[in-house]
Amino acid sequence: MGRLPCELVIARSNEDILWSRNFANCTLTTVYNKARCSRSGEVVGCAKRQASWRSAQLPNVGRESHTFLHHKSTVYGDDEYAPL
């Protein structure tokens, strides 16, 4: 099966995200790390990093809704349509 036109957005602190491999057919996966990374180039959340993944560090404030709102406003802007 080919890639699906979707983006998976993950907000994590210290949780394992191995479950995300079930969504490997998504076009893009964005992982927001809210915990301090232990080393540079760390495998993201214990899951093997894929070429279609990107990650960003955020301060550990708010809950997952804070992260998703940050993603929506950063990627799509305030005036553009963003799928929810």
C-alpha beads as a LAMMPS data file, in Angstrom:
LAMMPS data file: protein, C-alpha beads

84 atoms
83 bonds

1 atom types
1 bond types

-500.0 500.0 xlo xhi
-500.0 500.0 ylo yhi
-500.0 500.0 zlo zhi

Masses

1 110.0

Atoms # bond

1 1 1 0.000 0.000 0.000
2 1 1 1.261 3.505 -0.818
3 1 1 1.431 6.573 1.355
4 1 1 -1.804 8.080 2.642
5 1 1 -2.249 11.877 2.385
6 1 1 -2.270 12.466 6.128
7 1 1 -0.074 13.914 8.847
8 1 1 0.303 12.266 12.221
9 1 1 1.105 14.769 14.993
10 1 1 2.446 13.310 18.246
11 1 1 2.891 15.179 21.521
12 1 1 5.162 13.258 23.874
13 1 1 7.099 13.691 27.069
14 1 1 8.749 10.433 28.078
15 1 1 6.245 8.052 26.524
16 1 1 7.202 5.304 24.135
17 1 1 5.700 5.911 20.696
18 1 1 6.237 2.501 19.145
19 1 1 2.489 2.452 18.485
20 1 1 3.060 5.111 15.809
21 1 1 4.541 2.515 13.459
22 1 1 0.923 1.438 12.847
23 1 1 0.596 4.725 10.941
24 1 1 3.698 4.281 8.791
25 1 1 1.677 4.930 5.633
26 1 1 1.030 8.563 6.565
27 1 1 2.746 11.130 4.359
28 1 1 4.333 12.957 7.301
29 1 1 4.770 12.409 11.028
30 1 1 5.608 15.319 13.309
31 1 1 6.818 14.511 16.828
32 1 1 6.878 17.252 19.457
33 1 1 9.191 16.315 22.323
34 1 1 8.341 18.019 25.590
35 1 1 10.922 16.176 27.677
36 1 1 14.617 16.859 27.775
37 1 1 16.407 14.758 25.161
38 1 1 19.070 12.522 26.614
39 1 1 21.428 12.752 23.642
40 1 1 21.670 14.326 20.234
41 1 1 20.207 12.274 17.414
42 1 1 18.203 10.180 19.852
43 1 1 15.798 7.700 18.331
44 1 1 12.466 9.476 18.617
45 1 1 10.421 7.878 21.360
46 1 1 12.009 4.453 21.014
47 1 1 10.615 4.094 17.488
48 1 1 12.940 3.927 14.517
49 1 1 13.001 7.339 12.881
50 1 1 11.641 7.363 9.341
51 1 1 12.564 9.694 6.471
52 1 1 9.044 11.161 6.553
53 1 1 9.408 12.173 10.226
54 1 1 10.291 15.566 11.616
55 1 1 10.644 16.505 15.247
56 1 1 10.731 19.650 17.328
57 1 1 11.476 20.418 20.949
58 1 1 8.834 22.311 22.956
59 1 1 8.911 23.412 26.591
60 1 1 7.010 21.066 28.872
61 1 1 4.040 23.359 29.498
62 1 1 0.367 22.714 28.959
63 1 1 -1.129 19.467 27.801
64 1 1 -1.368 17.823 24.405
65 1 1 -3.952 20.394 23.289
66 1 1 -1.286 23.100 23.738
67 1 1 1.011 21.154 21.430
68 1 1 -1.664 20.596 18.785
69 1 1 -2.679 24.273 18.839
70 1 1 1.004 25.223 18.504
71 1 1 1.306 22.907 15.505
72 1 1 -1.844 24.241 13.852
73 1 1 -0.867 27.890 14.268
74 1 1 2.788 27.317 13.297
75 1 1 2.206 25.132 10.243
76 1 1 -1.047 26.576 8.924
77 1 1 -1.021 30.113 10.329
78 1 1 -3.922 31.948 11.911
79 1 1 -5.773 32.829 8.719
80 1 1 -5.451 29.636 6.715
81 1 1 -7.712 26.628 6.787
82 1 1 -6.299 23.790 8.809
83 1 1 -7.912 20.355 8.974
84 1 1 -8.759 19.221 12.464

Bonds

1 1 1 2
2 1 2 3
3 1 3 4
4 1 4 5
5 1 5 6
6 1 6 7
7 1 7 8
8 1 8 9
9 1 9 10
10 1 10 11
11 1 11 12
12 1 12 13
13 1 13 14
14 1 14 15
15 1 15 16
16 1 16 17
17 1 17 18
18 1 18 19
19 1 19 20
20 1 20 21
21 1 21 22
22 1 22 23
23 1 23 24
24 1 24 25
25 1 25 26
26 1 26 27
27 1 27 28
28 1 28 29
29 1 29 30
30 1 30 31
31 1 31 32
32 1 32 33
33 1 33 34
34 1 34 35
35 1 35 36
36 1 36 37
37 1 37 38
38 1 38 39
39 1 39 40
40 1 40 41
41 1 41 42
42 1 42 43
43 1 43 44
44 1 44 45
45 1 45 46
46 1 46 47
47 1 47 48
48 1 48 49
49 1 49 50
50 1 50 51
51 1 51 52
52 1 52 53
53 1 53 54
54 1 54 55
55 1 55 56
56 1 56 57
57 1 57 58
58 1 58 59
59 1 59 60
60 1 60 61
61 1 61 62
62 1 62 63
63 1 63 64
64 1 64 65
65 1 65 66
66 1 66 67
67 1 67 68
68 1 68 69
69 1 69 70
70 1 70 71
71 1 71 72
72 1 72 73
73 1 73 74
74 1 74 75
75 1 75 76
76 1 76 77
77 1 77 78
78 1 78 79
79 1 79 80
80 1 80 81
81 1 81 82
82 1 82 83
83 1 83 84
